[in-house]
Amino acid sequence: METFYYEVVSIEGDYANLKRTDIESDDLKLVARALLPPEIVEGSRLKYEWMQYTME
């Protein structure tokens, strides 16, 4: 299974915009906060592995 790294760019209500940091990309991924660790804030770094987001 692949591993991806993200940074929380913004939090908008029940959703967060994530930007990949392991590759060059300006695309944002909109993810429901229910799928993310509850302690995230803007600027938090996340790892996505095995269909789960964890704090890096």
LINSULLIN-V929324 format. One record per backbone hydrogen bond with DSSP energy under -0.5 kcal/mol. CO is the residue of the C=O (numbers start at 1). NH is the residue of the N-H. Records with the same first field share a line. If there is no record, write none. Layout:
# LINSULLIN-V929324
CO=NH, NH
This chain:
# LINSULLIN-V929324
2=50
4=48
5=21, 22
6=46
7=9, 19
8=43
10=17
12=15
14=33
15=12
16=18, 31
17=9, 10
18=29
19=7
23=25
27=20
28=30
29=18, 31
31=16
32=35
33=36
35=53
37=40
41=44
44=8
45=56
46=6
47=49, 54
48=4
49=52
52=49
54=47
